[in-house]
């Protein structure tokens, strides 16, 4: 476990924290709604505002967190306050900082996302965080932005607390603090008369201090919103607490111009007199940014049509209202040729003009959206199947009308798929999926076709959609990662190398093992490029770790597709040269299935690889029908005894005899032996006693990310964490 670093100005940071007068037992109730919102927004079982003290931390507000270890050394938030960006830990058990943290070991935290909370002076006070006891992947940039925005709300509440705490201690300290605060701060009495304000407030309302002090707050608030402010004051006077959420209001500047604002409340006593403080936030820029971001997030930049996100919401609204709803997915064919011959600029103009033609042909009540490169969707309400079919044909006809661009007349061909709710889907996702399946079938039917969804289309598409589209997206988005499992010398337990094992960090389903996707991957066009990426990445990692362990060897599994291309030896040689690796530092594993699948093309490449000097290993040895015969004919240098034999040795005398026989036979053929699936020391000792050179299995370590492998099995050096 790595303890969090302390700030260089730690004493100043602790003094800044003390100004807030926070009670570790009582917390700060005004923060509760924000952490509740954070838990709901990110669908996490727990969220908190965690303040970082000297040796311990305390929860100023929390949702879903019970008794826990409050030592600073084990706190995730104590790490987060040392960062400017949001700190995200997708799986703490795989993170070298936290894998052996007692909070993680207790099963309380697997996923963490937190952002530092800072005082006006810039000192880190604590962090707003969301937590889960299950690992998570895919905390997006939008998620990080939203967490930072919530942290801004927390900071406003904390600033109010600081102002109130200083006011309770000394009005003079309060006024001094308010004067230097970057926030616009107003203070007033129970009657609403302003007692003091800071420079930021004067600038916001374009008034001097003399024009503010002694005046009613009404002069700063539009007449339509004054009742809100006075009702908030009356509520607190009658015994209520200050509002936990911002009060919206329209502010008035001296010249009568208006701006959207928000009041965040606090109160304190000076003797028997109640006083109020508010932070005033000008929402003009935030609303402008919100509107711009909303348009960017919901409308297509090229056509200015709604995008898939907005279409999805409109569909959900239509379905909630009841009645018949239908969606038509239309794909325009011919755009690729235009891009290739006239350029992408011309292609964009053609697409925009085609969108205008389709929009003009639709009923006024229809919603047309662009949902792909050349794909559009039309949402219709209260239509019968006959009408929907007619509209789909109208869309195809509109798309087919000639378009003049750069002096060239071009034509596109539209194909459409239709689906109707609730028969073809009762949710937006289901209805859109049905329409897309119908569109896929329309493409296979012929250009310009229209097809209405049929239930049989879904069954045909499940495997295709899963194993093709998702895997390609995973490759493009770099979702594949390598984990590493240690291989040890059984005689003394020394780690001699590692096997590189692919994993899929799926954005929804989390970390997927090879069994969940490898068969589909190896059956498609991605098998060879992904296999080469594995070799390149593993070689880079091996080169890094050999700096501290010169004899470290990296093992990589090969697929049949890598041999089909015929140039595997050259690619391996290039990877070794690129990373300065000697050939003996790389071990390539093959299985019987690969050999049987393509013996004619395989043998020559294996001989070249062997001549290159890499180690060739026969994986899963003993499980196939032809293992012994293939061992005689192919230039392998090592066998890996399948874990099925290893794990049954202690309970099955026959398997024990088989394993001993395999070891002896391999040695007589001049081969070394690696045993897979070793789960306990007894098995390791038995294998070592019978001459098995190396072992691999949970007894020595599970497959883990590179950083955690380095933490556990490599000498500690900062430049050896990951390639």
PyMOL commands that set and color helices and strands:
alter all, ss='L'
color gray80, all
select helices_A, chain A and resi 10-18+29-41+72-74+77-80+92-94+102-105+141-169+171-180+199-205+209-212+217-220+223-237+284-298+308-321+335-342+344-361+385-400+428-445+455-476+514-516+518-523+526-545+560-564+568-578+583-585+592-597+599-612+627-633+643-646+653-668+681-689+706-713+718-720
alter helices_A, ss='H'
color red, helices_A
select strands_A, chain A and resi 46-52+57-63+87-89+111-118+124-132+184-189+194-197+247-252+258-270+273-282+325-333+367-370+375-381+403-405+408-410+413-421+450-452+480-489+494-506+510-512+553-557+586-590+615-621+638-641+672-675+694-695
alter strands_A, ss='S'
color yellow, strands_A
deselect
rebuild
show_as cartoon
